[in-house]
């Protein structure tokens, strides 16, 4: 059995666990993206500018947006495609 055939045998979108994981993570990331984007937009309004915690909350929201946009899709793709990162893989170092 070739490596591609083995991969096809392991991963199938029709498997309930993969489909459930994909849907749940999509919903969580979508809600997180919208919530953090709205937080940044609302906290940039003038009435929030003088509060001491506003810059910290904006910083947290922007950090979360970066993780949502750049971090989670990579991990989800790796998990849903059945890929594995080995010890000799340069991305591990």
Secondary structure, 3 states (H helix, E strand, C coil): CCHHHHHHHHCCCCCHHHHHHHHHHHHHHHHHHHHHHHHHHHHCCHHHCCCCCHHHHHHHHHHHHHHHHHHHHHHHHHHHCCCCCCCCCHHHC
